[in-house]
Amino acid sequence: MKTRAPGSPGGAPVQPTFFVSVLGDSLAVLAAQGLAEAFADKPGVSVVNLARDQSGLTRSGYYNWPNAAHDLVNGKQRTDVAVIMIGINDLQPLKDGSETLDTLSDKWRAVYAQRVEDMIAPLRDAHVPVLWVGLPPMQDDHLNAQVLALNEIYRDRVEKAGGKYIDIWDAFVDQGGHYAAFGPDVDGQNTKLRSGPNGVYFTSSGSRKVAEFLASDIRHSLEKANPQGNVATLPPDIQEEANDINAEIRREIGADSFSAGSLGLAPKPVAGPILPLTARPTSAHGALVEALGPAKANFGDEARAFNPLTAPARQAGRADDFVWPQPR
């Protein structure tokens, strides 16, 4: 999967080097869309949407997410960060063997919590960071209470399993803590954030807002995977041209004839040397300039008067004359 560098339509494709895999249900599909927009300016980052509509953790016969997570880390698809958002389809009876468990009963919660851990386990064992996004508030009061119960399970089990729970609840409520279909987007503008039946889903602005809660953790993993400690260099053709210009400038100012025992004044060049902004500063010969001691410097009388290494002689009556008592 390749993308193009931003600002260069039709330019050379960029091969992604960092992969964010998004797993979960229909809300995860929308979160993946928000993440793709959030990282649109980074062609090296690929957001892989593996979410499945109508899936969940209660109906493993329809789609088994723990098995899918296992297959992901053992397959060809590279994953640097896993984002999981799931649960909107899970508020229903759960089958455990031959037994059917009532929604949110004690045994239902225990089995469901184990499935949360089972989904994270393959990713954790493969050292893939897991960001589990909690569900947002719901317009229906009964559904809202059930979603809160699911979020309690997620927070507890995700953190115990080594993942990170991402709480987005407060981003989608009003000042009174109640469900809000409208609110500030990532730019602070009031806009519609929720959509669909009973306002369950996200608009594009809402999806982008969800992505903002994930962006800092993803960028942190990206920086760890691609450390910026190395000094960037110019492209070879530009670097060669810059070297020629710098050499000409050094000849004009006599830099190549400088020695440690003499200081010469040369005409000021029209332009300074060309340097990459990310390079470490060095002297014309590629080394740090050594400080010249007073014994090596060749100052004239005028320069010596301003030499910071030599204090000027005191003159009687001047402001720096501190002799006491003062002569009358």
SULKA-V924633 format. One record per backbone hydrogen bond with DSSP energy under -0.5 kcal/mol. NH is the residue of the N-H (numbers start at 0). CO is the residue of the C=O. E is the energy in kcal/mol with one decimal. If there is no record, write none. Layout:
nh:NH co:CO e:E
nh:NH co:CO e:E
//
This chain:
nh:2 co:13 e:-2.3
nh:4 co:11 e:-0.8
nh:7 co:4 e:-1.5
nh:10 co:7 e:-2.4
nh:13 co:2 e:-5.5
nh:14 co:12 e:-0.5
nh:15 co:0 e:-0.9
nh:15 co:13 e:-0.6
nh:16 co:43 e:-2.4
nh:17 co:43 e:-2.0
nh:19 co:45 e:-3.0
nh:20 co:18 e:-0.6
nh:20 co:80 e:-2.5
nh:21 co:19 e:-0.5
nh:21 co:47 e:-2.8
nh:22 co:20 e:-0.5
nh:22 co:82 e:-3.3
nh:24 co:84 e:-1.7
nh:28 co:24 e:-1.6
nh:29 co:25 e:-1.5
nh:30 co:26 e:-2.2
nh:31 co:27 e:-2.5
nh:32 co:28 e:-1.5
nh:33 co:29 e:-2.0
nh:34 co:30 e:-2.3
nh:35 co:31 e:-2.3
nh:36 co:32 e:-1.6
nh:37 co:33 e:-2.3
nh:38 co:34 e:-2.1
nh:39 co:36 e:-1.3
nh:41 co:38 e:-1.7
nh:42 co:40 e:-0.5
nh:44 co:41 e:-2.2
nh:45 co:17 e:-3.1
nh:45 co:43 e:-0.5
nh:46 co:44 e:-0.5
nh:47 co:19 e:-3.2
nh:47 co:45 e:-0.7
nh:48 co:46 e:-0.7
nh:49 co:21 e:-2.1
nh:49 co:47 e:-1.0
nh:51 co:23 e:-3.1
nh:54 co:51 e:-1.5
nh:59 co:57 e:-0.8
nh:61 co:58 e:-1.0
nh:62 co:58 e:-1.7
nh:64 co:62 e:-0.9
nh:67 co:63 e:-2.0
nh:68 co:64 e:-2.6
nh:69 co:65 e:-1.8
nh:70 co:66 e:-2.5
nh:71 co:67 e:-2.0
nh:72 co:68 e:-1.8
nh:73 co:69 e:-1.1
nh:74 co:70 e:-0.5
nh:74 co:71 e:-0.9
nh:77 co:75 e:-0.6
nh:79 co:18 e:-2.7
nh:80 co:18 e:-1.5
nh:81 co:128 e:-2.9
nh:82 co:20 e:-3.0
nh:82 co:80 e:-0.5
nh:83 co:130 e:-2.6
nh:84 co:22 e:-2.1
nh:89 co:86 e:-1.7
nh:91 co:89 e:-2.2
nh:93 co:100 e:-2.0
nh:94 co:57 e:-0.6
nh:95 co:93 e:-0.5
nh:95 co:98 e:-3.4
nh:96 co:94 e:-0.5
nh:98 co:95 e:-1.7
nh:100 co:93 e:-3.6
nh:100 co:98 e:-0.5
nh:104 co:101 e:-2.2
nh:108 co:104 e:-2.8
nh:109 co:105 e:-1.8
nh:110 co:106 e:-2.5
nh:111 co:107 e:-2.8
nh:112 co:108 e:-2.6
nh:113 co:109 e:-1.7
nh:114 co:110 e:-1.6
nh:115 co:111 e:-1.7
nh:116 co:112 e:-2.0
nh:117 co:113 e:-2.5
nh:118 co:114 e:-1.6
nh:119 co:115 e:-1.6
nh:120 co:116 e:-2.4
nh:121 co:117 e:-0.7
nh:122 co:119 e:-0.6
nh:123 co:119 e:-2.6
nh:124 co:120 e:-2.8
nh:125 co:121 e:-1.2
nh:126 co:123 e:-1.9
nh:127 co:122 e:-2.9
nh:128 co:79 e:-0.8
nh:128 co:126 e:-0.6
nh:130 co:81 e:-2.9
nh:130 co:128 e:-0.5
nh:131 co:129 e:-0.6
nh:131 co:163 e:-2.8
nh:132 co:83 e:-3.1
nh:132 co:130 e:-0.6
nh:133 co:131 e:-0.5
nh:133 co:165 e:-2.9
nh:138 co:197 e:-0.9
nh:143 co:139 e:-2.5
nh:144 co:140 e:-2.1
nh:145 co:141 e:-1.8
nh:146 co:142 e:-2.4
nh:147 co:143 e:-2.0
nh:148 co:144 e:-1.5
nh:149 co:145 e:-2.0
nh:150 co:146 e:-2.5
nh:151 co:147 e:-1.7
nh:152 co:148 e:-1.5
nh:153 co:149 e:-2.5
nh:154 co:150 e:-2.8
nh:155 co:151 e:-2.0
nh:156 co:152 e:-2.7
nh:157 co:153 e:-2.8
nh:158 co:154 e:-1.4
nh:159 co:155 e:-1.5
nh:160 co:156 e:-1.9
nh:161 co:158 e:-1.0
nh:162 co:157 e:-2.7
nh:163 co:129 e:-2.4
nh:165 co:131 e:-3.3
nh:166 co:164 e:-0.7
nh:167 co:165 e:-0.7
nh:170 co:167 e:-1.2
nh:171 co:168 e:-2.0
nh:172 co:169 e:-0.8
nh:173 co:177 e:-2.6
nh:176 co:173 e:-2.0
nh:179 co:171 e:-1.7
nh:182 co:190 e:-2.4
nh:184 co:188 e:-2.1
nh:187 co:184 e:-2.0
nh:190 co:182 e:-2.8
nh:192 co:180 e:-3.4
nh:193 co:180 e:-1.5
nh:194 co:200 e:-2.0
nh:198 co:195 e:-2.3
nh:199 co:196 e:-1.5
nh:200 co:194 e:-1.9
nh:202 co:192 e:-2.2
nh:206 co:202 e:-2.7
nh:207 co:203 e:-2.1
nh:208 co:204 e:-1.7
nh:209 co:205 e:-2.1
nh:210 co:206 e:-2.0
nh:211 co:207 e:-1.3
nh:212 co:208 e:-0.9
nh:212 co:209 e:-1.0
nh:213 co:209 e:-0.6
nh:213 co:210 e:-1.0
nh:214 co:210 e:-1.7
nh:215 co:211 e:-0.6
nh:217 co:213 e:-2.1
nh:218 co:214 e:-2.9
nh:219 co:215 e:-2.0
nh:220 co:216 e:-2.0
nh:221 co:217 e:-2.4
nh:222 co:218 e:-2.5
nh:223 co:219 e:-1.8
nh:224 co:220 e:-2.1
nh:225 co:221 e:-2.1
nh:238 co:234 e:-3.0
nh:239 co:235 e:-2.3
nh:240 co:236 e:-1.7
nh:241 co:237 e:-2.5
nh:242 co:238 e:-2.3
nh:243 co:239 e:-1.8
nh:244 co:240 e:-2.1
nh:245 co:241 e:-2.7
nh:246 co:242 e:-2.2
nh:247 co:243 e:-2.0
nh:248 co:244 e:-2.3
nh:249 co:245 e:-2.3
nh:250 co:246 e:-1.9
nh:251 co:247 e:-2.0
nh:252 co:248 e:-2.0
nh:253 co:249 e:-0.6
nh:254 co:249 e:-2.5
nh:255 co:249 e:-0.6
nh:256 co:253 e:-1.2
nh:257 co:254 e:-1.3
nh:258 co:261 e:-0.6
nh:261 co:258 e:-1.2
nh:265 co:263 e:-0.6
nh:274 co:272 e:-0.6
nh:278 co:275 e:-1.6
nh:282 co:286 e:-1.6
nh:285 co:282 e:-1.8
nh:292 co:290 e:-0.6
nh:295 co:292 e:-1.0
nh:296 co:292 e:-1.3
nh:303 co:299 e:-2.5
nh:304 co:300 e:-1.3
nh:305 co:301 e:-0.6
nh:305 co:302 e:-1.1
nh:306 co:303 e:-1.3
nh:307 co:305 e:-0.6
nh:309 co:306 e:-1.7
nh:317 co:314 e:-2.0
nh:320 co:317 e:-2.4
nh:321 co:319 e:-1.0
//
